[in-house]
């Protein structure tokens, strides 16, 4: 199967391919060269996914700011505990 260029992958496609790479590497049936090539692509996919997440977060923040909604805050997991 031909691999898409990284910049043409959706976030979901990136995560799916990254999962496939991890599974392949965990099996240990690859040569060193194949393992290194997959590891490098996995790192690139991870970085691309992080950038896409940061971009999405910035867009959400801009939309919230534009509409005058409250700022995003961290979720307090201890709020219901006594």
C-alpha atoms as one frame of an Amber mdcrd trajectory, in Angstrom:
protein
   0.000   0.000   0.000   1.385   3.396  -0.997   1.832   5.783   1.890   0.252
   9.212   1.668   2.400  12.253   2.186   2.196  13.378   5.801   0.689  16.749
   4.943  -2.194  15.012   3.097  -3.244  12.886   6.076  -6.174  13.798   8.285
  -5.710  13.712  12.042  -7.595  10.416  12.231  -5.537   8.877   9.410  -2.345
   9.951  11.179  -3.423   8.293  14.414  -4.473   5.115  12.622  -1.145   4.861
  10.793   0.755   5.601  13.991  -1.118   2.778  15.724  -0.252   0.421  12.857
   3.412   1.414  13.078   3.511   0.775  16.824   1.968  -2.670  16.334   4.503
  -3.520  13.614   7.420  -2.412  15.747   6.145  -4.327  18.778   5.993  -7.560
  16.787   9.739  -7.333  16.175   9.652  -9.105  12.791  11.235  -6.225  10.867
  14.811  -5.651   9.862  16.739  -2.867  11.555  16.415  -0.671   8.462  12.660
  -1.237   8.244  12.280  -0.577  11.954  14.249   2.660  11.732  12.208   3.860
   8.725   8.946   3.108  10.531  10.200   4.716  13.728  11.110   7.886  11.818
   7.711   8.017  10.109   6.050   7.439  13.480   7.915  10.380  15.000   6.874
  12.569  12.086   3.250  11.428  12.411   3.336  12.162  16.131   4.672  15.670
  15.548   2.117  16.324  12.815  -0.717  15.153  15.062   0.475  17.421  17.875
   0.526  20.421  15.529  -2.986  19.623  14.300  -4.250  19.380  17.894  -2.642
  22.696  18.810  -4.168  24.328  15.731  -7.613  22.991  16.613  -7.237  24.253
  20.187  -6.275  27.708  18.919  -9.304  27.795  16.603 -11.617  26.847  19.462
 -10.069  29.551  21.642 -10.481  32.155  18.878 -14.127  31.192  18.407 -14.772
  31.423  22.137 -13.046  34.802  22.342 -14.940  36.101  19.302 -18.301  35.103
  20.733 -17.604  36.519  24.168 -17.814  33.146  25.869 -15.870  32.404  29.035
 -12.269  31.305  28.801 -11.444  27.601  28.862 -10.264  26.387  32.262  -8.836
  23.130  33.540 -11.397  20.583  34.694 -11.408  20.249  38.477 -11.804  16.545
  39.266 -12.031  17.173  43.030 -15.128  19.408  42.813 -17.553  16.614  43.744
 -15.420  15.186  46.558 -16.005  16.047  50.202
